[in-house]
Amino acid sequence: MPESASEVNHAALLSACARKDRTALRQILELEGPKMLGIAKRMLRRQDLAEDALQDALVLIWRKASQFDPAKGSGRAWIYAVLRNRTLNMLRDGARETATDDDRLERQIDGSDLNDAWEMLGHDSELRRCLGRLETEKRSAVLMSYIWGYTHGEIAGRLSAPLGTVKAWVRRGLSSLRECMS
């Protein structure tokens, strides 16, 4: 067995995975697992989600190893592309939601954190002036999206509004901000 990941023929390991050779997947995990976990943790900023991403990536590698084409790149690059894509999907899907203590959650739900964010903007700031021109719903949707990082679905739930309406509020609100600030 080679001593380091740089000495390993990743294409051969992927070919073995395509033939359902479990030892090949185990070798990939032993050689690349720690680095893959580190990359996922750096992207997701949470150990538990990074572990999930690594597991999901390994399952995808196992299932899709037959799709690897050595003419298009190295086996190692393909492995890391699978991990990267899985991690980005988790970020897009909102899997990176963070636990919030009950007190802070209640403040967010009743809008006081939103008011705090609004008040933190300087009274003479151009952003505050432009945000002040927006309808209340649009301003709330934009602030929830960009201050708290809520997804459109989360905003819809918190504002008790249809998802399509929330998407329109955010899109139109950002468009109005862009116009106002230029």
N, C-alpha and C positions, 0 to 999 in steps of 0.2 A: 504494500500500500504506500503511495507517495506520502512525503512528509508534510507538504503544504498544499494549499489550494491552487497555487500558481503552477504546481507540477502535475495537477490532475487534468485528465482529458474529460472536460465537462460534457462534450458532445457524446462521448462514449457512455457516460453515465445517463444522459438523457435517452440515448438509444436503448439502454438497458431498461430504463423506466418504461419506455414505450412497449417493451416486451414483458412488462409487469414483473421485473426483477426488483424485489423489495430491498435487497441489499444495496442497490444503486441509490435508491431514495434515501436510505439510512446514511450512505456515504455523503450525499449532498448535504443532509442535515448536519452531520458531524463536521464537515469541512466548512460549510458556508453559514450554518445556523447562527452562530454568535454574531457574525457581521450583519447578516440579514436582520436579526433582531435589533441590533443597534441602529440600523438605518430606519427600520419601521418605528422604533421608539423616538428617534430624532424627528421623524415626520409627524407622528401622531401625538407626541409629548405625553404619552401614558403607557406604562408597562403592560397593563392588561390588554389594551387595544393592540399594542405591538405584538404581543403573543398571539392574539387572534389573527392578526394580519399574516404572521409567519405561518401559522397553521393553515390558513386559507390558501396562502401561496404554495405551500407544499402539496396540498390537495390538488390545486390547479396544475402544478408541475407534473404530478403523477398522472392526472387525467389527460393532459394535453401534450405530453412529451413527444408524442408522434407528430405533432405539428411543428416541432423545431426543425429548421432547415439550416444546416451548417454553411450553406452557400450565402446566407443572408447575415451571418454574424457568428460570434463565438457562443458556445454553450453557456458560459458563465454570464455573459451579457444578457442572454435570453432569460436565465434564472432571475437575475436582478430586475429585468423588465417586468416579469410576472409579479414580483414582489411590489415593485413601484406602482404598477397599475392597480393592484389590489389595495394598496395603501391609499392611493388617490381616490379610488372608489369609496373607501370607507370615509374619507374626509368629505367627499361630496354628498354621501348619504347621511351625513350628520352623526356618524358613529362616534364622533369626538365630543359629544355632549359631556359636560363635566358635572359631577355631583355638586349640589348646592345645599348649604345648610338651610333648615326650614325658615329661619328668620329672614334670610336674604331672599329666598324664593317668594315669601309673602310680600316683601317690599317690591319685588319685580312685578308680581302679579297686580298689586294695587297701583302701580305706575309711579311710585315715589322715586325709584331709581331712574326712571325715564326723565322725571322732572329734575333730578339731581344732575343728570347728564346735560340737560338743557341749560340749567343754571350755571354749570361750569364753563360754558362758552362765554367769553367776554361780551359784555353788553354792547360794545361797539365793534364786535367782530363781524366781518363780512359774511361768514358762514351762518352766524346767528341771525343776521338780517335776512339772508336768503331763506333759511329754514323757517323763519317767522312768516314768510309770505305763503308757505305751503298750508293747505288745509290740514286740520289737526290729525286726521287719519293718515294722510300721506306722510306727515312729519313723524308720527309715531312709528309707522312701518319702516321708514328709512332709518330712524334711530335704533329701533330694535334689531334691524338687520346689520347695521354697521357698528353699533356700540356693543351689543350683546352677542352678535354673531348668530342670531336666530335664523333658521331656515324659513322660507315662505310658509310652509305648513305649520311651523310653530307659531309664527306671527298670526296666521289665520285662526289658530286655536285660541290664542291669548286675546285677540280682538273680537272673537266670535263673528268673523267675516268669512265669506267664501274665498277659497284659495285663489281663484282667478282674479277676484277683486283686489286681494292683497298684492298679487304679482303686478297688477296694473298700478296700484298706489306706489309701489317701490319704483317701478320703471318710470312712471310719470314724475314722481318726486325727484328722482335723480336727474331726469331730463330738465326739469325746472331749475334745479340747483346748478346744473351745468350752464344753462342759459344765464342765470342771474349772476353767476360768479365770473363769467367771461366778459 
